[in-house]
């Protein structure tokens, strides 16, 4: 015999209304998040040299660069990545780059 009963009280929010608007935002939702789409740490399990996905990263070489960890299939692949020349625009500027330089759109 089933002794549970279904609650017959009115729901607090009725989504069936056409122009329903949330009126009670949570305190965290009252302002725009400054960390939107900005994770604390990212992990890349796709070897950038071969393009292959690494299913189990245990035992594979990795490289940690700030808030990014990149895993490689082999140590040779990791070394090839490290030996790759850097062609970054900041290296070709006629003046030292500053943090404020990257404020475009």
C-alpha angles and dihedrals in degrees: 000000000000113000099178117108130205115240111249097192122120114263116249092229123043107200093181092079109103098227099035113163126186107242103179110056118186116252090253090055097052094085136037114268114242090202096056111148091355112118121197093232134008128204121202114200095177112096104236092210101049101021092228121140116238108218097186112033095187109117096010120120116253141187123213117206113176107296095352128086116193121194124207132200095229139009088246089058090050092049092048088054092051092047092052110112116246115238101184122157092231089067090060100046117117089225135038114279118244132200091250093060093082098061098108128117 
